[in-house]
């Protein structure tokens, strides 16, 4: 049969075909069809089918659903839907003529169908089936009363009916709980409780049911409802102690006491205490004893009563861990008097135990938290001496002991009590000298070095750092302290070496067997601290190197830009005083790389939604002026000058396009184009010349676009920009043998504002190319200005300006903001 055939069958056919299938992808579709159709089917619509046939069909469908228990065949919800359909079919049959067995079948099917809906979370659907089951029970009772039977038979049947009634009512309680109807649920449970006199075997079931209701209400913080259900569970459990043991009763009572306690009302503390006392009488358990202590503390019991309760605990021979938990509970509730007294007793009672270290460490921790430092130090000495004499702490406790000492030292360090912090670190160091366990000794030495530095004890700090370096040379914090000491000693070489080592750690150059796995943010943060520390101590060269690495490795654009600003403020005064040399060239190249980094970060900020537009513009303005100033200082190195001008131009594109910015952009592109032209003239290969000329042409075209915008903002009649652009473009086209050169010249003849000297320059440039234009050039040059042949070419830009009698634009330094 095709898998889609279910859609074309009637109700009866679907049922008949479904029950013969074991596993088919179309089964869920068939179940859904039956479930949807059953609501529209009644007995009249199936008049041609006899009751016996309908009942047989329903029973077959029910049995098929029950046997398909594997989850991969049908789900619990689908099973509930099939039971729903089968039950509805059975209930269509005539009840008045139905036999007692048929009525019992209907009762059972209604009960199980309703329970199935409750179990899958649809309590609303279940209620109707439970009501139908109750009606069926009434009908069955009437049937029994109408027929003549022996008293024993009637009693037996009534007992069976009462069990079914008990189940139906308990199911109704479950449904009411699912629907949040506490009143109905409690009414049903009390009705079931009254029936237990005649049904004592159901005691355990109802006891667990009420307990589960209590747990569910407790999870929802419904403490009033939870206390009701747990009280009922305890009362019901007491009715049959053979079924419900004392451990379970105690468990119910402890949860009841917890519900009262969490109700957060003083009036319920007495009820909680009463419940936990009952629990401990039923079955003494450490959980019950601990809960009693919590209740006593919550009810603000006097120390005398608490002390009596503690003594009772000690008489019960509870474990060391339990006693320590009680002590911690007392200290957490600020009952130091009772807590410390208990700790003394514990340490004395369990002094021969191998776990006595737990008690000693807890006692020390408690003393330190309560600022009883002298007593704590006595206990610490006791542990160190005991460890030396053979009473060793367990390995896991050794680590805990060091942690207690280090935490106390850290708290002293935070309040700038460095001498006291050293005392606690020395305890840790003394213990390590006895017990060579796995301790981060390098970290301990670094911490001590930090304290010595704050105390101005440089020699001791140096000794501690030397030990740290011996144990962990590739740790970033070890290198940080090496750096700090070097700076304080004015040893720039060693400081720079520490920074370079730190840089290698960041990039992973250090061999894997020695390298530590560290978060990249840690060394980057240290680079910032290193730069600041070097500046504070007058080590500008060292600070510059740290700032350079910080800008290189930080992923925070704002941090990078701040580092670059500081770096430029350090470098600019020095580079401006340097004479032309290889050192100056290297410094300029370094600053060029830094500016390129700034361009990238500003571009990132410009497109970042979290960055503000004003801050990005301000950063771009600052670095734009720096690039301009550096370009002006490179008049003897045109290639480097061009790079700075191009960077200034790129940075200006992040600024508002006002007249000042447009003029700066125009000048940057003019200067860059002039340099590229000059380099093109000197190029040793054709490919190199072509590359340079093409780049110059791009700059010329971009400059023309900016010039056209700029002319709309004011009068620039005295600006030679347009003439320069024409000459530059002509030279590029001429040197590249552009086939459109003649049309370009034709367009020049039509320009009214060009002077004769401009055409003389064009003629000179044509002559330089030795193209067919040269013959015409010679004629023009002889007839117009013979003296032009005597002109000498000079540096880029100036050559053309001289040839035309034009003055080059004056380039001046731009002012930048003061240092941060």
N, C-alpha and C positions, 0 to 999 in steps of 0.2 A: 504494500500500500504506500502510496506517495505520502511524504511527511506533511504535506499541506492539506490532506484530505479532511482533517478535523473541521476545517472551516465550512465544509459543504454537508456535514452530517447534522441530523437532528439530535436532541438531547439523549435519547435512548441509545442511538448508535454510538455516540461519543463514549458513553459509559461502557458499552459492550466491547468496543475496540480498545479502550484504555486498559481494562483489566487483563487483557491478553498480552500486553506489552511488558517486557522486562526493563528495557532501558532504551529510550528514544529521545532525540532532541526536541520532538514536538510534544512531549508529555507536559511541560510547563504551560504550553499554549492551550492544551486540552483542559487542564485543571482550571485555568483562568476562565475559559469559556463556560465550563460547568458552574463555577462559582458565580459568575455574572448572570447566567441564565436562570439559576434556581430561584432567584427573587421574583421572576416573572412567571413561574410555573406553579399551578395549583392542581388540586385533584380533578377538577373539571377539564382542564386541558389535557389530562391523561386518562380520560374516561374509558377509552378502549382497552386500557390495561387494568387487570384485576389487582386487588390489594395484595394478593399473594405474590404476584409478579413484581409489583413495585417494591414490596418488602425484600424479595429475593435480590433485586437489583441493588437496593441500598446496602444489604448485608454484604454482597460481593464487593461493592465499591469500598465499604468500610474495611473489610478484611484485606483487600489489596493495599489500601493505604497503610494499614498496620504492619504488613509484612515488608514494606519498602522502608526499612529502617536505616539503610545506608545513606549518609548525607549526600553522596554524589548522585543519587537517584532522584529523591525529592527532599526539599527542605522541611523544617518543622512547620513553617508557615503554610506551605503547600499541603502538608499533612492535615493541618487544622482546617484548611479550606475543604479538603475531601471529606473529612468527618462532618463538617458543617453541611455539605450537600447530602451526604448519606442520612444524617439525622433528620434533615428537613423532609427527605423522601419518606422515611419511616413514619414521621408524624402526620403525613397526609392520609395514612390508612385510618379506617374507621375505628375509633377507640372503644366505642360502646360495645362493639362485637368482638373486640380483641381479647385474646386469652391473657391469663396472668403472666405467662412467659413473654408474650409480646409486649405487655406493659413494662415488665422488668427490663426487657431489651431497650425499650424507649428511654426508661429512666437512666440506664447505664450509658446509653449513647449520648443523652443530653448532658449527663455529668462529665463524661470524658471530653465531649466537644467543648463545653464551657471551660474546663481545666486547660485544654489545649490552647484556647484563645488567651487565657491568662498567662500561660507560660511563654507565649510569643509576644506578650506586651499589648494585647488588645482586650483589656478588661471590659470595655464598653460592649463589645460584641458578645462577651461571655455571659452577661447578666441575663439575657433572654433565655438562654439554655438552662441556667440554674432555676429560673422561675418555672420553666416547663418541667424540669425534673421534680420540683416540689408539687406541681399539679399531678404529675404521674404517681407520686407517692400517695397522694390523697385518693386517687382513683383506685390504686391497688389496695389501699386500706379498706375502702368501701367494698371492693370485690370479696376481700377476705371475710368481712363481717356478714356479707349476704349469704354466703355458702355455709352449709353445716359441716363443721370439721371438729376434730378433737381439740380439747384445750391445749394439749401439748403442741399440736401442729400450729395452732394459732399463735401460741407464745413464741415458738421458733421463728415463725414468719415475721411477727412483730419485732423481734430482736434484730432480724436481718434488715428490716425496713428502717429501724432506728439507726443502725450503722450507716445505711445509705443517707439517711437524713443528716446524720452527724457530718458525713463527708461533704454533702451539698452545702451545709451551713458554713463549714470551715473554708470551702472553696469561695463562698460568697464573701467571707472575711478577707481572703487573699485579694479578690477583685476589688473590694472596697479600699484596701490599702493601696493598691495600684492606682486607684482613682483619687486618692487623697481624702477619702471619706472616713475620718477617724471614728465618728459617732456610730456609723453603721458597722464598721469593722469591730469595734469594741462590743457592740450589742450582739453580734454573731458569735464572738469568742465567748462571751459570758453565757450565751445559750448553750454552746458546746460544753462549757465547763459544768453546767448543771446536768448535762447528760452523762457525765463521766461516772456517776453513781451506778448507772445501769450498763455503762460501757467502760469498765476500768482498764481494758487493754488499749484504749485510745489515749491514755494519760500521757505516755511518752511522746506520741505524735503531737498532741496539742501543746505540750510543754515546749517542744522544739519550735513549733510554729510561732508561739508567742515570743520566744527568744529571738527568732529571726526578725520578727516585726520590730522588736526592741532595738536590735542592731541597726536596722534600716532607718528607724527614726533617729537614732543617735548620730548616724552619719549625716543626716540632714539637719542636725542641731535642733531637733524637736525634742527637747529634754523632758517636757511634760508627758508627751506621748510615749517616749522611750521608757520613762520610769513606770508608767502604767503597764506596758507590755512586759517589762522585766519583773515587776512585782507579780503579775499574773503567772508568768513562767515559773517563778519560785514557788508560789502557792500551789500551782498544779503539780509541780515536781514533788512537793512534799507529800502529795496524796498517795504516791506509789514509789517509795524509796527503793523498792526492789528493781524498779525499771530505771529510775533516775538516781545515779550514785551521788555521794557527797561532793566529789570533785566537781561534778557538773553544777550542782546547787551553789557551791562556793563561787564558781565562775560566773554564774548569773548574778549573784549578789555583788561581786566585785564590779561588774559592769554597771549594775544599778547604783552602786556607790559613786562610780566615776561619773555617771549621768547627773547625779545630785551635785557632785563637786563642780562639774563644768557648767552647771546652771548659773553659777556665778552669783549666788545670793546667799547671804550669811544664814538665813533661816533653814537652808537645806543642808548646811554643814552637819548639823546634828543627825539628820536622816542619813547622810552619807556615812557618818561614823557608826551609826547603829547598823547599817547594812554591811559595812566591812567587818565589824565585830562578829556579826552573824556568820559571815563568810569564813572568818578565821576559826570560828567554833566548828563549822561544818567540816572544813578541811584547811589545816594550817599550811600556808604557802608563802614563799618569799614575796611574791607579787602582792599578796594581801597585806603583809606586814609593811611593805614599802608604801602601799596606797594609804594605809592608816597614818603613816608619818606625813604624807602629803596633806591629808585631811586635817590633821592636828596643826600643821603649819598654816594652812589656809584659814583655819578658825582662830588664829592668833592665840594659840594655847600658851600659857605661861611656861617659862624655862624649866620650872620645877617639874611640871607634868611631862614636858618633853624629855627631861632627863630620866624620869621613871620609865617612859616608853622605850628609851634607848637601852636602859638596863634590862628590860624584858627581852629586847632583841639579842643582847649579848648572852643572856641565859639560854637562848634557844640554839646556841652554837651555829650561828649562820656563817657562811663562807666569808673570806677576806674581801672578795670583790663586792659582795652584798653590803658589808659593813662600810666599805669605802664609798659606795654609792649613797648610803644614808648620810655619811659625813658631808659629801658634796651637796646633797640636798639641803642639809642644815645651813651650810655656808652660803648657798645660793639665796636662801631666805634670810640672810643676815642674822643667823643665830650662832654667832661666833663662840659664845660661851659654851654652849652645849657641843658645838662642832669640834672645837679644839680639845675639849675634855674627852670626847669620843675618840679623837685621833690619838691622844696619849694612851688611852686604854688599848686601842687597836695595835699600836706599835709595840706595846708591852706584851700583849697576848700572842701576837703572831711573830715575835722576834726570831723564833727559830724556823720560821717558814722560809722556803726558798723564794717566795714572792714578796717578802717583807719590803723589798725595794719599791714596790708600787706604793705602799703606805708612806714610806719616807719621802718619796718624790711628791706625792699629793700633799703631805704635810708642809713641805718646803714651799710648794706653789701657793698653798693657802696662806702661809705666813707672809709671803711676798705680796700677795694681793691685798693683805690687810696692813701692809707697810711695817710688819714686824721683822725688820731686816736683820737685827742682831740675832734673834732666835733662828732665823732662816740660815744665817751664816754658820751658826753652831751645828745645825743639822747637815749643812753642806760639808763642813769639816768632818763630821761623823761619817758621812758616806765615803769621802776621800780616804780617810784613815782605815775604815772598814774594808774598802776595796784593796788597799795596799796590804792588809793583813789576811786577805783571802775571802772575805765576805763580798764576793763580786756581784755587781749588778748584771742582770741578764742583758744580752746584746740590744734587745729592743728598748730596754729601760735606759741604757747608756745614751742612746740618741735622744730620748726624752729628757734626760738630765741636762745634756748640752743645750737643748732647746729652751729649757727653763732659764738657764743662765744667760743665754744670748738674748732672750726676750727682755729680761730684766736690764741687761746692759743697753739694749736698744732704747728702752724707756728712759734710762739715765741720759743717754746721748741726746734724745729729743729735747730734754730740758736743759741741755748744754752742761750737764754735770759729767764732764769727760773723765775726770779722775775716778769717779765712782764707777763709770762704765768700764774702765780698765780693770778695776778690782774684780768685777764679775767675769770679764774675759780671762783674767788670770786664773780664776777657779777652773774654768774650762781647760786652760792650757796645762794646769797642774794635773788634772784628771787624765788628760791625754798622755802625759809623760809616764803615767802608771799603766794605762790601758791603751795599747796601740791599736785601737779599733778604727773603723772607717769613719774618719772625721774630716770635714772640709777645713783642713789646717790652713790652707792658703787663704781662705775667706776669713778665718779667725785672725790671721796675721794682718790682713788688709784692714779689718775693723779696728784692730789695735793701732795700726799705723795712722788711721784717720783720727783717732783720739789723740795720739802723740802730736800730730800736726796742729790740731786745735790748741794743744797745750804749749806749742812752740818748742817742742822737744825734738828737734830735727834729727839728731843722732839716733835716738831710739826709733823714730819713724823709719829712718833709712835701714836700720837693722831688721825691723819687721817686714819691710817691703822686700828686702833681700831674701828673707826666708820664704815669703810668698812666691817670689820669682823662682826660687829653687824648687818648690813643689808644683807650681802651676804657671809656667812662663808665658803660655799662650792665652791666658785669661785676659779679657779686655779690661777688667777692673785692676788687675795687677799692673798692666801697662799704664793705666790712668794714674796710679799712685807713683809709679816710676817717673812719669812725666811731671807730676806736681813737685816732687822732690828736686828734680833736675831744674825746674824753673826757679824754685826757691834758692837753689845754689847758683843761679845764673849760668847754668850749663846748657846753652842752646843746642849744642850738638847732640847731647843725650836726650834732650826733650824732643828734638826732631826725629831721632831714631825711634823713640817710643810712639810718636804719632804715626810714623811709617809702618811700624809693626801693627798698630791698631788698624791701619788702612788695609794691610794684608789680611787681617782677621776678617774684615768686612767682606773682602772679595774672595775669601776662601783660598788664598795662596798658601796659608800654613798647612803643612802635611796633615792628612786626616787623622793619623794616630795621635796627634797632639792637639788638634783643634777641638774646641768646645762647640756644642750646639747652642747658639745663643740667638735671641730675637734680634733681628736687624735694627729695630728701633733703639736697642740698648747702646750699641756703639755710636749710632748717629747722635743720640742724646749726649753721650760722652764727648763727642767732637764739639758740640755747642759749649759744654762746660769747659773743655780744654781751651777753646778760643777765648772765652771770657776770662779764665784764670790767667792766661798768658798776657792779655791786655792789661789786666789789673796789676800785673807785675812787670810791665814795661817791655815785654818780649814780643815786639811787633812782627818780626820775621816768623817766629813760631806761631803766633796767632794767625798770620796770613796763610800758612800751610794748613792749619786746622780749618780755617774758613773755606779754603779751596776744597778740601775733602768733604766738608759739610755740604757745600753746594753740589758736589758731585754725587753724593750718596743719599741725601735726604729726599724723601718722596713728598714732602710737604712744600708746595710751591711758595707759600709765604715765607717759610723758613729759609728756603734757597735764596729768595730775593733779598731777605734781610742779611744773610751771610755775604752775598755778593756786594751789597752796599758797603758793609763794613770793610770788605776786602779792597774795594776801589778807594775808599777814604784813606786806607793805609798805603796803597800803592801809588796813587796819583802824585802826591808831593814828591815822592822819591824818584819816579820816572821822569818828572818834568825837569829834575836837576841832573839827570844822567846825560852824558855826552854820547854822540853816536858811537856805538860799539856793539860787539856781539852780545853783551849782557843786556843792553837796552833792547836789542832785537828780540831776545828771548822773553824779556818782561812784557814787551808789546804783544808778542804771540800769546802769552799766558792771559793777558787782559782781553785779547780778542776772543779766546776760548770762553772766558767767563761771560763776556757779553752775548755770545751765541747761546750759552745756557740761559741767560736772562731772557732772551727773545723767546725761547721755547717755553719757559715757565709763565711768562706773561701771556703768551698765546693760550696756554692751558687755563690760566685764570680767566681769560677773556671769554672762554666758552664754558666755564664752570658756573652752574646755577647758584652755587653757594657764595661766589665772590661778588662783591659790589662793584658796580661800574666805576664809581669815583676812585676807589682804591687802585683799580687796575690802570686807569688813566694816569693817576699820579705816579705810579711805578714806571709806566712807559715814558712819561715826560722826563723823569729823573735819569733813566738810563739813556734816553735819546740824547740828552745834553752831554752826558759822559762820553758817548760814542763820538759826538761831534768834536768835543774838545780834544780827544785823543787823535782824531783825524787831522786836526789843525797842527798838532805837534809832530806829525809824520811827513812834513813837507819834503824831506830828503829821502823818503821811502814811499814812492807813489803807490806801489802795490798794496802795502799795508794801509796807507791812507784811504785807498778805494774801499777796502774791506770795512773800515770803520764808518765811512760815509754810507755804505750800503746798509750796515746794521742800524745806523741812525735813521735811515729812511724806513727800514722795516718797523722799527719801534714807533716812528711817528704815525704809522698807519693805525695804531691803537688809540690815537688821540683825536679829538674833534677836529674836523677839517676847516679850521679858521684860516685867516690870511697868513698869520705867522707860521703855522704848520705847513701851509702850501708853499710858501717861499723857501722854507727849510728843505722840503721834499724836492723842490725844483733844483736847488743848489746841490743837494746830495747826488741826484741823478746826473746833473751836468758834470760834476767832478768825476763821478764813476765812469761816465762815457768818455771823457777826455783821457783818463788813464788807460782805459781799454784800447782807445785808438792809438795812443803812443806805444803801448805794448804790442799792438798789432803790427805797427811799423817795424818793431825790432824782432818780431817772431822769426825763429830760425827755420820753421817748416810751414808748408802751406796749410796743413790741417790745424796747426796751432793758431795761425793768423785767422783762418776762417772762424774758428771757435771764438776768438776774442772779438772779431768784427761783428759776429752775430749777437754776442752779448751786448756790445755797444749799441747795436741797432735796437735791441729790446729796451735798453735804458733810454734811448732817444725817443722812442715811441711813447713810453710811459711818461717821460718828461713833457712831451708835447700835449698829452692829455691833461696833465696837471697845469701846464701853462695856459691852456684854453680856459680852465676853470678859474685860474688865478686872475686872468684879465678881466673877468666879470666882477671882481671885487674892488677894482680901483684903477687908477691911471698908472700904467707902467711903460709909458712911451720912451723913457730913457733906459730901459732895461734891455741889454743886448741878447737876452735869452733866445728869442726867436731866430735872430741871425746866427747865433752859435749853433742852434739845433739844425738849421739848414746846411751850414757848412759841415757839421759833423755827419749828417745824413748823406750829404753829397760825397764826402770822402769815403764813407763805408761803401756806398753803391759803386763808386768809381773803382775802388780797390778790389771789389768782388765781381767786377765786370758785369754789373746788373744790366740786363737787356732793356730795362725800362729807364735807363739813365737819361736818354734823350727826352722822354716825356717829362721826367722830373725837371730837367733844365727848362723845358718849355714853360712849365708852371712857374718857374722862378722869374722868367722874363716879364710875366704878368703882374708880379708883385710891385706895387708902386713905391714902397718905402725903402727899398734896398738901395744902398749907396754904391758908387762905382768901385770903391775899394773892396766891397764884398765880391763883385764879379772878378776883380783882379785876383783875389785869393782863390776863387773857384778855378780860374784859368791856371794858376800856379799848381793847384792840386791835379788838374787834368794833365799838365805837363809831367808831373811826377809819375803818373801811371804808365807813360810811354804807349798810350793807346792811339788809335787813329785820330782821336781828338787832339793829339799833340800839335799837328800841323796848324789847326785852327788856333790853338792856344798861342803858339809862337807869334802868329799874326796879330792876335788881340793884345798880347803883352807888349809887342814892339810899338803898336799904334796907340796904346793907351798909357802905359807906364813902364818904360824900359827899366826904370830903377828897381822894379820889383825883383829882378834877378839877384840883386845884391842882398836881399833879406835872408837872415839866418834863422833856421828852426831852433826852437829851444824846448823847454819841458812841456808836457802835455797841458793844454789849456792856454798857456802863455804864448805858444807859437801862433795860434790863430788870432788871439787878441791883438798881438803886435802887428800881424800882417794887415789887420783891418783898422789899425789905429784905435782899437777898442781897449778899454781898461778892464782888467779882470775884477770880479766881485771881491770885495773885502771880506775875508774870513776871520771872524773874531771868536774868542772863547766865550762859551755860554756859561752863565752862573748856575751852579747847582745848589741844592739844599745843604745846610750845615750837617755835620756828623750827627748820627743818632746818639 
